[in-house]
Amino acid sequence: MSATLRAVARTADPVQLEVFHHLTSAFCEEAGARLMRSAVSPNIRERRDFSVAMFDRDGRLVAQAAHIPVHLGSAADAVAAARRAHRLRRGDVVVLNDPYAGGTHLPDITMVRPVFVGRGKRPEWFVVNRAHHADVGGAVPGSMGVAGDLHAEGLVLPPVLLRRGGELQEDLLRLFARNVRGAGERLADLRAQEACLEQLAARLESFARERGLAAVRRTARDLLDYTERAARSAIAGMRCGTFSAHDHLEGDGLGGRRLRIALTVRLDGRRAVFDWRRTCDQARGGVNANRSIVMAACVYALRCLCPDRLPTNDGLFRLVTLETRPGSLVDPVSPAPVAGGNVETSQRLVDIVFAALARAAPGRVPAASAGTMSNLSFGGVDAAGAEFTSYETLPGGAGACAFAAGRAAVQTHMTNTRNTPIEELEQRLPVHVRSLSVRRGSGGRGRHRGGDGLRKEVTALVPLRVSFLGERHEHGPPGDDGGARGSPGRLWRIANGRRRRLPAKHSFDLEPGQVVVVETPGGGGHGRAK
């Protein structure tokens, strides 16, 4: 345990807290491994596009696996929505994806399960997972295209019971299966999510029996308080004052203008207030981000400036106040579309928070990373007449910092997923990966260079409908302290030997033999090159 954390552990045994933190986090990691090994889709099994966490009886985050920040930082709202919608009983499981009722964007399907101990009449914990499904219906395969409203993005699930008292709601599954592509794969992944929560619930029930419920409650409460004190100590080490920053999204895919996102951070040595009210109105296209995503971005960035070993739980969230304007890009009103808010806008929010906090914590914030998840999805019908879909995010370059170069071709900030193996794509889908390589020289110059992006070329073997959502295609990620920008991203289609550049938010068709090429942005450089 670091000296900072030891200094703030005033009322509880720091060793006991450390053990409790790692044990409960390990429960979440173990449950996540069961989800990964049980799932069928490459997006969950190979890319690991899922997250697992546990909340206490009052809906406060206690522990999480080291999964995806945009999932985990927003999961508390899913628990709150499930509790508002249902009086949860033994054997109940809630499923949801509605961005206006606890979700993020529609492909992220969230499950919430109450955990009871002994004869208790009230849930002791809520175990949660969130997994990105390769399709949830809508106008385009992958459910990640440019759409004018939420209904065109896919099937919307408010918090509904998948299991009621342990009994599977078959009607709900039939409705779900009829409205998505590749229904068999989707249903198998839902079952994997259930298996994950079964594993985590069993661990917590056994833990309570072994340690005693009162002791577990007390230690959890102490851990949250401990995290709050440690995070407050980190805030106290920053400059007090008001710090502002702004940036733009490059558009919403429907021909709209650049979209301004503006932030003012107020630090008083004890709390951080993130004021986004000067951000532009909500967009017609799906780059709107709900408050859950905005909270996740703020907490993530603040967490990065706290001690490395600090647990991430409700104690950290207590110190953050969020101010937004309803009807804005960062607090949209239903049915505004949101597919890209979770993946693209979230990354820009982090860039802007870091730009503001750089003034409060000089020298501790890196240059901007790729700033996009470069979402590539496609689907169609294979030679046997079966529907298929694929979705993946493509890594870019990490921003350099004051003491090191940025890493190349790596997922950064709000995502934490892996690459889809070429063998997996080609074995399961009618495509050929023509090349996958690091985009050498795309990182920004500087005393320390930004990380390079990547280049991926995919050839269609059957007719495909392709969608891409990206950012930083007009201007690359900015450097810091005199460092240069990274190279911007690019999207190309090659047909009949001719290469055509496409917009960063676009849906299009590929005929057999045609190629889609994605080049992801490099990270910004740090310091002036000598």
C-alpha positions as CSV (number, residue, x, y, z in Angstrom):
1,M,0.0,0.0,0.0
2,S,1.4,3.4,-0.9
3,A,2.3,6.0,1.7
4,T,-0.6,8.2,0.6
5,L,-3.2,5.5,1.0
6,R,-1.7,4.4,4.3
7,A,-1.9,7.9,5.7
8,V,-5.6,8.2,5.0
9,A,-6.6,4.8,6.4
10,R,-7.4,6.3,9.8
11,T,-10.2,4.2,11.2
12,A,-9.8,0.8,9.8
13,D,-7.1,-1.8,9.5
14,P,-5.5,-0.9,6.1
15,V,-4.4,-4.6,5.6
16,Q,-7.9,-5.8,6.1
17,L,-9.2,-3.2,3.6
18,E,-6.5,-4.1,1.1
19,V,-7.4,-7.8,1.3
20,F,-11.2,-7.1,1.1
21,H,-10.6,-4.9,-2.0
22,H,-8.5,-7.4,-3.8
23,L,-10.8,-10.3,-2.9
24,T,-14.0,-8.7,-4.1
25,S,-12.3,-7.5,-7.2
26,A,-11.1,-11.0,-7.8
27,F,-14.7,-12.3,-7.5
28,C,-15.6,-9.9,-10.3
29,E,-12.6,-10.9,-12.4
30,E,-13.5,-14.6,-12.0
31,A,-17.1,-14.0,-13.0
32,G,-15.9,-12.1,-16.0
33,A,-13.7,-15.0,-17.0
34,R,-16.8,-17.2,-16.9
35,L,-18.6,-14.8,-19.2
36,M,-15.7,-14.7,-21.6
37,R,-15.4,-18.5,-21.7
38,S,-19.1,-19.1,-22.0
39,A,-19.8,-16.5,-24.7
40,V,-20.0,-17.4,-28.4
41,S,-19.5,-14.1,-30.3
42,P,-15.9,-13.0,-31.0
43,N,-16.8,-9.6,-29.7
44,I,-17.3,-11.0,-26.1
45,R,-15.1,-14.1,-26.2
46,E,-12.1,-12.7,-28.0
47,R,-12.3,-8.9,-27.7
48,R,-13.7,-9.1,-24.1
49,D,-16.1,-6.3,-24.7
50,F,-17.8,-6.7,-21.3
51,S,-17.6,-5.6,-17.7
52,V,-18.5,-6.9,-14.3
53,A,-19.2,-5.2,-10.9
54,M,-20.9,-5.5,-7.6
55,F,-23.0,-3.0,-5.7
56,D,-24.1,-2.9,-2.1
57,R,-27.7,-3.0,-0.8
58,D,-28.0,0.8,-1.3
59,G,-26.8,0.6,-4.9
60,R,-23.3,1.9,-4.2
61,L,-20.3,0.5,-6.2
62,V,-18.2,-1.7,-4.0
63,A,-15.9,-3.6,-6.4
64,Q,-15.3,-4.1,-10.1
65,A,-13.1,-6.0,-12.5
66,A,-10.4,-4.2,-14.5
67,H,-12.7,-4.1,-17.5
68,I,-14.1,-1.2,-19.5
69,P,-14.3,2.3,-17.9
70,V,-17.2,3.6,-19.9
71,H,-19.2,0.5,-18.8
72,L,-18.2,0.6,-15.2
73,G,-18.4,4.3,-14.5
74,S,-22.0,4.3,-15.7
75,A,-23.3,1.0,-14.2
76,A,-24.7,2.6,-11.0
77,D,-27.4,4.2,-13.1
78,A,-28.4,0.7,-14.4
79,V,-28.8,-0.6,-10.8
80,A,-30.8,2.4,-9.9
81,A,-33.1,2.0,-12.9
82,A,-33.6,-1.7,-12.2
83,R,-34.6,-0.9,-8.6
84,R,-37.0,1.8,-9.6
85,A,-38.7,-0.4,-12.1
86,H,-39.0,-3.6,-10.0
87,R,-39.2,-4.7,-6.4
88,L,-36.5,-7.3,-6.9
89,R,-37.0,-10.7,-5.3
90,R,-35.0,-13.9,-5.1
91,G,-34.4,-15.4,-8.5
92,D,-35.1,-12.2,-10.4
93,V,-32.8,-11.0,-13.2
94,V,-33.3,-7.6,-14.9
95,V,-32.1,-6.9,-18.4
96,L,-31.9,-3.5,-20.0
97,N,-30.2,-1.4,-22.7
98,D,-32.3,1.8,-22.8
99,P,-29.9,4.7,-22.7
100,Y,-32.7,6.8,-21.0
101,A,-33.3,4.2,-18.3
102,G,-29.9,3.0,-17.0
103,G,-28.2,2.0,-20.3
104,T,-25.4,3.6,-22.4
105,H,-26.1,2.6,-26.1
106,L,-28.3,-0.2,-27.4
107,P,-25.7,-2.8,-28.2
108,D,-24.6,-2.8,-24.5
109,I,-27.0,-5.1,-22.8
110,T,-26.9,-4.9,-19.0
111,M,-28.0,-7.6,-16.5
112,V,-28.7,-6.8,-12.8
113,R,-29.3,-9.6,-10.3
114,P,-30.1,-9.2,-6.6
115,V,-28.2,-11.3,-4.1
116,F,-29.9,-12.4,-0.9
117,V,-28.2,-13.8,2.2
118,G,-29.9,-16.3,4.5
119,R,-33.5,-15.4,5.2
120,G,-32.9,-11.7,4.5
121,K,-35.9,-10.0,2.9
122,R,-33.9,-7.3,1.2
123,P,-31.1,-7.8,-1.4
124,E,-27.7,-7.6,0.2
125,W,-25.9,-6.9,-3.1
126,F,-26.6,-6.3,-6.7
127,V,-24.3,-8.0,-9.2
128,V,-24.1,-6.5,-12.7
129,N,-22.6,-7.1,-16.0
130,R,-22.7,-5.2,-19.3
131,A,-21.7,-6.8,-22.6
132,H,-21.6,-5.3,-26.1
133,H,-23.6,-7.6,-28.4
134,A,-22.7,-7.7,-32.1
135,D,-26.2,-6.8,-33.1
136,V,-29.4,-5.6,-31.5
137,G,-31.5,-4.9,-34.6
138,G,-32.0,-1.5,-36.2
139,A,-31.3,-0.2,-39.7
140,V,-27.8,-1.6,-40.3
141,P,-25.9,-4.8,-39.2
142,G,-24.0,-4.3,-36.0
143,S,-26.5,-1.6,-34.8
144,M,-23.8,1.0,-34.9
145,G,-24.7,3.0,-38.0
146,V,-25.7,6.7,-38.4
147,A,-29.4,7.0,-37.5
148,G,-31.8,9.9,-36.9
149,D,-33.4,8.5,-33.8
150,L,-33.1,5.9,-31.1
151,H,-35.6,3.5,-32.7
152,A,-33.6,3.2,-35.9
153,E,-30.5,2.2,-33.9
154,G,-32.1,-1.1,-32.6
155,L,-34.4,-2.8,-30.2
156,V,-34.9,-0.8,-27.0
157,L,-35.2,-2.7,-23.7
158,P,-36.3,-0.8,-20.6
159,P,-35.6,-2.5,-17.3
160,V,-37.6,-5.8,-17.7
161,L,-37.4,-9.1,-16.0
162,L,-35.5,-11.8,-17.9
163,R,-36.2,-14.1,-14.9
164,R,-39.0,-13.7,-12.5
165,G,-38.5,-15.8,-9.3
166,G,-36.0,-17.9,-11.2
167,E,-38.4,-18.6,-14.1
168,L,-37.1,-17.6,-17.6
169,Q,-39.4,-15.3,-19.4
170,E,-39.6,-17.1,-22.7
171,D,-41.9,-14.5,-24.4
172,L,-39.3,-11.8,-23.8
173,L,-36.6,-14.0,-25.4
174,R,-38.7,-14.7,-28.4
175,L,-39.4,-11.0,-28.9
176,F,-35.7,-10.3,-28.5
177,A,-34.6,-13.0,-30.9
178,R,-37.1,-11.9,-33.6
179,N,-35.6,-8.4,-33.6
180,V,-31.9,-9.0,-33.9
181,R,-29.6,-10.5,-36.5
182,G,-27.8,-13.7,-35.7
183,A,-30.3,-14.6,-32.9
184,G,-28.7,-17.8,-31.9
185,E,-25.4,-16.1,-31.1
186,R,-27.2,-13.3,-29.3
187,L,-29.2,-15.8,-27.1
188,A,-26.0,-17.8,-26.3
189,D,-24.3,-14.6,-25.1
190,L,-27.2,-13.6,-22.9
191,R,-26.9,-17.1,-21.3
192,A,-23.2,-16.4,-20.7
193,Q,-24.1,-13.2,-19.0
194,E,-26.5,-15.1,-16.7
195,A,-23.8,-17.7,-15.9
196,C,-21.4,-14.8,-15.0
197,L,-23.9,-13.4,-12.4
198,E,-24.6,-16.9,-11.0
199,Q,-20.9,-17.3,-10.4
200,L,-20.5,-13.9,-8.7
201,A,-23.7,-14.3,-6.6
202,A,-22.5,-17.7,-5.3
203,R,-19.1,-16.2,-4.3
204,L,-20.7,-13.4,-2.3
205,E,-23.2,-15.7,-0.6
206,S,-20.3,-18.0,0.5
207,F,-18.2,-15.0,1.5
208,A,-21.0,-13.7,3.8
209,R,-21.4,-17.1,5.4
210,E,-17.7,-17.5,6.0
211,R,-16.9,-14.0,7.3
212,G,-20.2,-13.0,8.8
213,L,-22.6,-10.6,7.1
214,A,-22.1,-7.8,9.7
215,A,-18.3,-7.9,9.3
216,V,-18.6,-7.8,5.5
217,R,-21.0,-4.9,5.6
218,R,-18.7,-3.0,8.0
219,T,-15.6,-3.7,5.9
220,A,-17.3,-2.6,2.7
221,R,-18.5,0.6,4.4
222,D,-14.9,1.3,5.6
223,L,-13.5,0.7,2.2
224,L,-15.8,3.2,0.5
225,D,-14.9,5.8,3.2
226,Y,-11.2,5.0,2.9
227,T,-11.4,5.5,-0.9
228,E,-13.2,8.8,-0.4
229,R,-10.5,10.1,1.9
230,A,-7.7,9.0,-0.4
231,A,-9.3,10.6,-3.4
232,R,-9.9,13.8,-1.5
233,S,-6.2,13.8,-0.5
234,A,-5.4,13.5,-4.2
235,I,-7.7,16.4,-5.1
236,A,-6.1,18.5,-2.3
237,G,-2.7,18.0,-4.1
238,M,-4.1,19.8,-7.2
239,R,-4.4,23.6,-7.6
240,C,-7.6,25.0,-6.4
241,G,-9.5,27.2,-8.9
242,T,-11.6,27.1,-12.0
243,F,-10.2,25.5,-15.2
244,S,-11.8,25.4,-18.6
245,A,-11.3,23.5,-21.8
246,H,-13.3,22.8,-25.0
247,D,-13.0,20.8,-28.2
248,H,-15.3,19.7,-31.0
249,L,-16.7,16.5,-32.5
250,E,-16.2,16.5,-36.3
251,G,-19.9,16.0,-37.0
252,D,-22.8,13.6,-36.4
253,G,-22.8,11.8,-39.7
254,L,-26.0,13.5,-41.0
255,G,-24.3,16.5,-42.5
256,G,-24.3,18.6,-39.3
257,R,-21.7,21.1,-38.3
258,R,-18.8,20.6,-35.8
259,L,-20.2,20.0,-32.3
260,R,-18.7,22.0,-29.5
261,I,-18.2,20.4,-26.1
262,A,-17.2,22.8,-23.3
263,L,-16.2,22.1,-19.7
264,T,-15.4,24.2,-16.7
265,V,-13.9,22.3,-13.7
266,R,-14.1,23.8,-10.2
267,L,-11.7,22.4,-7.6
268,D,-11.7,23.5,-4.0
269,G,-9.3,21.0,-2.5
270,R,-12.1,18.7,-1.4
271,R,-14.5,18.2,-4.4
272,A,-14.5,18.4,-8.2
273,V,-17.4,20.0,-10.0
274,F,-17.6,19.3,-13.7
275,D,-19.8,21.8,-15.5
276,W,-20.7,20.9,-19.1
277,R,-23.7,23.3,-19.5
278,R,-22.0,25.4,-22.3
279,T,-21.9,22.3,-24.6
280,C,-24.0,22.5,-27.8
281,D,-27.5,21.2,-28.2
282,Q,-28.1,17.5,-28.8
283,A,-27.2,16.3,-32.3
284,R,-29.5,14.8,-35.0
285,G,-27.1,11.9,-35.5
286,G,-26.1,9.4,-32.9
287,V,-23.2,11.1,-31.1
288,N,-25.2,12.2,-28.1
289,A,-23.9,10.9,-24.7
290,N,-26.2,10.6,-21.7
291,R,-25.2,11.7,-18.2
292,S,-24.1,8.2,-17.2
293,I,-21.4,8.3,-19.9
294,V,-20.4,11.8,-18.9
295,M,-20.0,10.7,-15.3
296,A,-17.9,7.7,-16.3
297,A,-15.5,10.0,-18.3
298,C,-15.1,12.5,-15.4
299,V,-14.5,9.8,-12.8
300,Y,-12.1,7.9,-15.1
301,A,-10.0,11.0,-15.7
302,L,-9.9,12.0,-12.0
303,R,-9.0,8.4,-11.1
304,C,-6.0,8.6,-13.4
305,L,-4.6,11.4,-11.2
306,C,-5.1,9.4,-8.0
307,P,-2.7,6.9,-6.5
308,D,-2.2,3.8,-8.6
309,R,-3.5,1.4,-5.9
310,L,-6.6,3.4,-5.1
311,P,-9.7,1.2,-5.3
312,T,-12.4,2.4,-7.7
313,N,-15.7,2.4,-5.9
314,D,-18.5,4.7,-4.7
315,G,-16.0,6.6,-2.5
316,L,-14.5,8.2,-5.6
317,F,-17.9,9.1,-7.1
318,R,-18.9,10.9,-3.9
319,L,-16.4,13.7,-4.7
320,V,-17.7,14.4,-8.2
321,T,-20.6,16.8,-9.0
322,L,-21.9,16.8,-12.6
323,E,-23.7,19.8,-14.1
324,T,-25.3,19.4,-17.5
325,R,-28.1,21.0,-19.5
326,P,-31.0,18.8,-20.6
327,G,-31.3,18.8,-24.4
328,S,-27.6,19.1,-24.9
329,L,-25.1,16.8,-26.5
330,V,-24.1,15.5,-23.0
331,D,-27.6,15.3,-21.6
332,P,-29.9,14.4,-24.6
333,V,-33.6,13.9,-24.4
334,S,-35.2,10.7,-25.8
335,P,-35.5,9.6,-28.6
336,A,-32.2,11.2,-29.6
337,P,-29.8,8.6,-31.0
338,V,-26.8,7.7,-29.0
339,A,-24.8,4.8,-30.7
340,G,-21.7,6.9,-31.0
341,G,-22.0,8.7,-27.7
342,N,-20.7,5.7,-25.8
343,V,-17.7,5.1,-28.0
344,E,-16.8,8.4,-29.7
345,T,-18.1,11.2,-27.5
346,S,-16.9,9.5,-24.4
347,Q,-13.3,9.6,-25.7
348,R,-13.6,13.3,-26.5
349,L,-15.0,14.0,-23.0
350,V,-11.8,12.4,-21.6
351,D,-9.6,14.6,-23.8
352,I,-11.4,17.7,-22.6
353,V,-11.3,16.7,-18.9
354,F,-7.6,16.1,-19.2
355,A,-7.0,19.4,-20.9
356,A,-8.8,21.2,-18.1
357,L,-7.1,19.2,-15.3
358,A,-3.6,19.7,-16.9
359,R,-3.8,23.2,-15.5
360,A,-4.6,21.9,-12.1
361,A,-2.0,19.2,-12.1
362,P,0.9,20.4,-14.3
363,G,3.1,17.7,-15.8
364,R,0.9,14.8,-14.9
365,V,-1.4,14.7,-17.9
366,P,-0.3,13.1,-21.2
367,A,-0.9,14.4,-24.7
368,A,-4.1,13.3,-26.4
369,S,-4.5,9.7,-27.5
370,A,-6.3,8.6,-30.6
371,G,-9.5,10.0,-29.3
372,T,-11.7,7.5,-31.1
373,M,-12.6,3.8,-30.9
374,S,-12.8,3.5,-34.7
375,N,-15.9,1.3,-34.7
376,L,-16.1,-1.1,-37.7
377,S,-19.2,-3.2,-38.1
378,F,-20.5,-5.2,-41.0
379,G,-23.0,-8.0,-41.8
380,G,-24.8,-9.9,-44.4
381,V,-25.9,-13.4,-45.4
382,D,-23.3,-16.2,-45.9
383,A,-23.3,-18.8,-48.6
384,A,-25.5,-21.1,-46.5
385,G,-28.2,-18.4,-46.2
386,A,-27.4,-17.6,-42.5
387,E,-27.3,-14.0,-41.2
388,F,-24.0,-12.8,-39.6
389,T,-22.7,-9.6,-38.1
390,S,-19.4,-8.5,-36.8
391,Y,-18.3,-5.5,-34.6
392,E,-15.0,-4.4,-33.3
393,T,-13.2,-1.3,-32.2
394,L,-9.7,-0.7,-33.7
395,P,-6.9,0.7,-31.5
396,G,-4.9,3.8,-32.2
397,G,-1.9,5.6,-30.8
398,A,-1.5,6.6,-27.1
399,G,-0.4,10.1,-26.3
400,A,3.1,10.6,-25.1
401,C,3.8,12.0,-21.6
402,A,6.6,14.0,-20.0
403,F,8.8,10.9,-19.5
404,A,7.8,8.4,-22.1
405,A,6.6,7.8,-25.7
406,G,3.1,6.7,-26.3
407,R,2.4,3.1,-27.1
408,A,1.4,2.0,-30.6
409,A,-1.8,0.4,-31.7
410,V,-3.4,0.2,-28.2
411,Q,-6.9,0.8,-26.8
412,T,-6.9,3.9,-24.6
413,H,-9.1,5.6,-22.0
414,M,-12.7,4.6,-22.1
415,T,-12.2,1.3,-23.8
416,N,-10.1,-1.7,-22.7
417,T,-10.8,-4.4,-25.3
418,R,-8.5,-6.7,-27.3
419,N,-7.9,-7.2,-30.9
420,T,-10.1,-9.6,-32.9
421,P,-7.7,-12.4,-34.1
422,I,-7.5,-12.6,-37.9
423,E,-8.0,-16.4,-37.6
424,E,-11.2,-15.9,-35.8
425,L,-12.6,-13.4,-38.3
426,E,-11.7,-15.5,-41.3
427,Q,-12.9,-18.8,-39.8
428,R,-16.3,-17.4,-38.8
429,L,-17.1,-14.8,-41.4
430,P,-16.9,-14.6,-45.2
431,V,-14.1,-12.0,-45.2
432,H,-10.4,-12.0,-45.8
433,V,-8.1,-9.8,-43.8
434,R,-5.7,-8.5,-46.4
435,S,-3.4,-6.8,-43.9
436,L,-3.1,-5.7,-40.3
437,S,-0.1,-3.5,-39.4
438,V,1.1,-0.7,-37.3
439,R,0.8,2.6,-39.1
440,R,4.4,3.7,-38.8
441,G,5.2,7.4,-38.3
442,S,1.6,8.3,-37.5
443,G,2.4,9.3,-33.9
444,G,3.0,13.0,-33.3
445,R,6.6,14.3,-33.1
446,G,8.1,15.6,-29.9
447,R,10.7,15.0,-27.3
448,H,8.6,11.9,-26.7
449,R,6.7,10.7,-29.8
450,G,3.1,9.8,-29.7
451,G,2.2,6.1,-30.3
452,D,1.4,5.0,-33.9
453,G,-2.1,4.0,-35.0
454,L,-2.8,0.9,-37.1
455,R,-4.0,0.0,-40.6
456,K,-6.5,-2.8,-41.3
457,E,-7.7,-4.0,-44.7
458,V,-10.7,-6.3,-45.0
459,T,-11.9,-7.9,-48.3
460,A,-15.5,-8.9,-48.7
461,L,-16.1,-12.5,-49.9
462,V,-19.9,-12.0,-50.1
463,P,-22.0,-8.7,-50.3
464,L,-21.6,-6.8,-47.0
465,R,-23.3,-3.8,-45.5
466,V,-20.5,-1.9,-43.6
467,S,-20.8,0.9,-41.0
468,F,-18.0,2.9,-39.5
469,L,-18.0,5.4,-36.7
470,G,-14.8,7.4,-36.1
471,E,-13.4,10.7,-35.0
472,R,-10.1,12.6,-35.4
473,H,-10.3,12.3,-39.2
474,E,-10.0,16.0,-39.9
475,H,-7.4,16.9,-37.3
476,G,-5.2,14.5,-35.5
477,P,-5.0,14.3,-31.7
478,P,-3.2,17.4,-30.2
479,G,0.3,17.1,-28.6
480,D,1.3,18.7,-25.3
481,D,4.1,21.1,-24.3
482,G,5.1,21.8,-27.9
483,G,4.6,18.3,-29.2
484,A,3.0,17.8,-32.6
485,R,-0.4,16.3,-33.4
486,G,-0.7,12.7,-34.3
487,S,-1.8,11.8,-37.9
488,P,-5.6,11.9,-38.4
489,G,-7.5,8.7,-39.1
490,R,-8.7,7.7,-42.6
491,L,-11.4,5.4,-44.0
492,W,-11.1,4.1,-47.6
493,R,-13.0,1.8,-50.0
494,I,-11.1,0.1,-52.8
495,A,-13.3,-1.1,-55.7
496,N,-12.0,-2.1,-59.2
497,G,-8.5,-1.0,-58.3
498,R,-9.6,2.6,-57.4
499,R,-9.4,3.9,-53.8
500,R,-12.0,6.3,-52.5
501,R,-11.9,8.1,-49.2
502,L,-15.1,8.0,-47.1
503,P,-16.4,10.1,-44.3
504,A,-15.6,9.1,-40.7
505,K,-19.3,8.3,-40.0
506,H,-20.7,6.3,-42.8
507,S,-22.6,3.2,-43.9
508,F,-21.9,1.7,-47.4
509,D,-22.0,-1.6,-49.3
510,L,-19.1,-3.8,-50.3
511,E,-19.4,-6.2,-53.2
512,P,-17.2,-9.4,-53.3
513,G,-13.6,-8.5,-53.9
514,Q,-14.0,-5.0,-52.7
515,V,-11.9,-3.8,-49.7
516,V,-12.5,-1.5,-46.7
517,V,-9.3,0.1,-45.3
518,V,-9.2,1.7,-41.8
519,E,-6.3,3.8,-40.7
520,T,-6.5,4.9,-37.0
521,P,-5.1,8.1,-35.6
522,G,-1.7,8.3,-34.0
523,G,-1.3,9.8,-30.5
524,G,0.0,13.3,-29.8
525,G,3.6,14.0,-29.1
526,H,5.0,15.6,-25.9
527,G,7.6,18.3,-25.7
528,R,9.5,20.0,-28.5
529,A,11.7,17.7,-30.6
530,K,15.4,18.4,-30.2
